[in-house]
Amino acid sequence: MLAHISGDTAVTNILVVDDSPSDRMIAGTILQRDRDVTVTYASDGAEAILQIQSQLPDVVLTDLQMPELDGLQLVACIKQSYPLLPVVLMTAQGSETIASEALRLGAASYVPKTLLTRQLRDVVSRIVASAKADRGHSRLMHSLEHSQSRFVLQNDPGLIEPLIIVGVWR
C-alpha cells in the first residue's frame, strides 16, 4: 500500500524507534503488512541517529518517551542534519500540546499509540508520498541553471525597493 500510493514500486524503508521491544514490534508488524516495506529498528534516539547515518531510511517513526534522547529531541536532531527526512511521532501519552510541539520541531505527523492499528499505515503512506514529491522538487531545483522574471510595475514607487532586493538576491 505504501509503495502503491507513492506511485513507486521501490521498497519503502522505515526506521521504527522505541525503547519498548513490544511496541517496536507492534508498529513494525503494522507497517510490514504492506509487502513493499522494510522495517529496521532502534531502541533509542542515539541508536537511531547511528542507523540514519549508516543508511538513510525513507521515514522515521519514533516514540516520544525514551531514555537519553527522547522523541522530540530526536526530531530536532534529524531535522538539523536531514531536513527532508520525515519523522512521525507516536506516543501513549498523547496530547494536543505534544502534537503541536512535535510539528513545531519539524515532525511530519503524530499518531497516538492507541490509534496505530487504524491510522499508522495511512499516515505513513501520505508522508512517504509527500516526501517523495518534496525530494523530486528539490532535485529539480538543484538542476535549475537559469531563471528569468519579468515585472510589469504600475506607477507605484513602493515597488522599487522590493524589486531592487529581488535583483540583489539573484
C-alpha positions as CSV (number, residue, x, y, z in Angstrom):
1,M,0.0,0.0,0.0
2,L,2.8,2.5,0.8
3,A,4.7,2.0,-2.4
4,H,1.4,1.8,-4.4
5,I,0.2,5.2,-3.1
6,S,3.5,6.8,-3.8
7,G,3.4,5.6,-7.4
8,D,6.6,3.8,-7.0
9,T,7.4,0.1,-6.9
10,A,10.6,0.6,-4.8
11,V,10.8,-0.7,-1.3
12,T,10.0,1.9,1.4
13,N,12.5,1.8,4.3
14,I,11.1,2.7,7.7
15,L,13.1,3.1,10.9
16,V,11.0,2.4,14.0
17,V,12.5,3.8,17.2
18,D,11.0,2.8,20.6
19,D,12.6,1.7,23.9
20,S,9.8,-0.8,24.3
21,P,10.6,-4.0,22.3
22,S,6.9,-5.0,22.2
23,D,5.8,-1.5,20.9
24,R,8.6,-1.6,18.3
25,M,7.3,-4.9,17.0
26,I,3.7,-3.9,17.0
27,A,4.5,-0.8,14.9
28,G,6.8,-2.8,12.6
29,T,4.2,-5.5,12.1
30,I,1.5,-3.0,11.2
31,L,3.8,-1.4,8.7
32,Q,5.0,-4.7,7.2
33,R,1.5,-5.6,6.2
34,D,2.5,-3.8,3.0
35,R,4.8,-6.1,1.1
36,D,6.9,-3.2,-0.3
37,V,8.0,-2.1,3.2
38,T,11.2,-2.9,5.0
39,V,11.4,-2.0,8.7
40,T,14.5,-1.6,10.8
41,Y,14.5,-0.9,14.5
42,A,16.4,1.2,17.0
43,S,15.8,1.0,20.8
44,D,16.5,4.7,21.5
45,G,17.3,8.1,19.8
46,A,21.1,7.7,19.9
47,E,20.9,4.3,18.2
48,A,18.5,5.8,15.6
49,I,21.0,8.6,14.8
50,L,23.7,6.0,14.2
51,Q,21.4,3.9,11.9
52,I,20.3,7.0,10.0
53,Q,24.0,7.9,9.4
54,S,24.7,4.4,8.1
55,Q,21.6,4.0,5.9
56,L,19.1,6.8,5.4
57,P,15.5,5.5,5.7
58,D,12.5,6.9,3.9
59,V,10.7,7.7,7.1
60,V,11.4,7.6,10.8
61,L,8.7,6.5,13.2
62,T,9.7,7.4,16.8
63,D,8.2,7.1,20.3
64,L,8.1,10.2,22.4
65,Q,9.3,9.0,25.7
66,M,12.7,7.3,25.6
67,P,15.8,7.5,27.8
68,E,18.7,9.8,26.9
69,L,17.3,11.2,23.6
70,D,13.5,11.4,23.6
71,G,11.3,11.7,20.5
72,L,11.2,15.5,20.4
73,Q,14.9,15.7,20.7
74,L,15.3,13.1,18.0
75,V,13.0,15.1,15.7
76,A,15.2,18.2,16.3
77,C,18.4,16.3,15.6
78,I,17.1,14.7,12.4
79,K,15.7,18.0,11.1
80,Q,19.0,19.7,11.7
81,S,21.1,17.1,9.7
82,Y,18.4,15.6,7.4
83,P,15.8,18.3,6.7
84,L,14.0,16.2,4.1
85,L,13.7,13.1,6.2
86,P,10.2,12.8,7.5
87,V,9.6,11.9,11.1
88,V,6.3,10.6,12.6
89,L,6.0,10.7,16.3
90,M,4.0,8.1,18.3
91,T,3.2,8.0,21.9
92,A,0.9,6.5,24.5
93,Q,1.0,9.9,26.4
94,G,-0.8,11.8,23.6
95,S,-1.9,15.4,23.9
96,E,-2.5,18.4,21.7
97,T,0.4,20.1,23.3
98,I,2.8,17.3,22.5
99,A,1.5,17.1,18.9
100,S,1.9,20.8,18.3
101,E,5.4,20.8,19.8
102,A,6.4,17.9,17.6
103,L,5.1,19.6,14.5
104,R,6.8,22.9,15.5
105,L,10.1,21.0,15.7
106,G,9.6,19.5,12.2
107,A,7.7,16.3,12.7
108,A,5.7,15.4,9.6
109,S,2.9,13.9,11.7
110,Y,1.8,12.4,15.0
111,V,-0.1,9.2,15.8
112,P,-1.3,8.2,19.3
113,K,-0.3,4.6,20.0
114,T,-3.9,3.8,20.8
115,L,-4.7,4.5,17.1
116,L,-1.7,2.8,15.5
117,T,-3.7,-0.1,14.1
118,R,-6.3,2.2,12.5
119,Q,-4.1,5.2,11.4
120,L,-0.4,4.3,11.1
121,R,-0.3,2.8,7.6
122,D,-2.4,5.7,6.1
123,V,-0.4,8.4,7.9
124,V,2.9,6.9,6.8
125,S,1.6,6.4,3.2
126,R,0.7,10.1,3.0
127,I,4.1,11.1,4.5
128,V,6.0,8.8,2.0
129,A,4.2,10.3,-1.0
130,S,4.7,13.8,0.2
131,A,8.4,13.3,1.0
132,K,8.9,11.7,-2.4
133,A,7.3,14.8,-4.1
134,D,9.5,17.1,-1.9
135,R,12.7,15.2,-2.9
136,G,11.7,15.4,-6.5
137,H,11.1,19.1,-6.3
138,S,14.4,19.6,-4.5
139,R,16.3,17.6,-7.2
140,L,14.6,19.6,-9.9
141,M,15.5,22.9,-8.3
142,H,19.1,21.8,-8.0
143,S,19.1,21.3,-11.7
144,L,18.0,24.8,-12.4
145,E,20.7,26.7,-14.3
146,H,18.8,29.8,-15.3
147,S,15.6,31.6,-14.3
148,Q,14.2,34.8,-15.7
149,S,11.5,37.0,-14.3
150,R,9.7,40.0,-15.9
151,F,7.9,42.5,-13.8
152,V,5.3,45.0,-15.1
153,L,5.2,47.7,-12.5
154,Q,2.3,50.1,-12.1
155,N,3.1,53.7,-11.2
156,D,3.9,52.7,-7.6
157,P,7.2,53.9,-6.1
158,G,6.7,51.4,-3.2
159,L,7.6,48.6,-5.6
160,I,11.1,49.9,-6.4
161,E,12.8,48.8,-3.2
162,P,11.4,45.2,-3.2
163,L,12.4,44.9,-6.9
164,I,15.9,46.0,-6.1
165,I,16.1,43.5,-3.2
166,V,14.9,40.7,-5.6
167,G,17.6,41.8,-8.1
168,V,20.4,41.7,-5.4
169,W,19.5,38.2,-4.2
170,R,19.7,36.7,-7.7
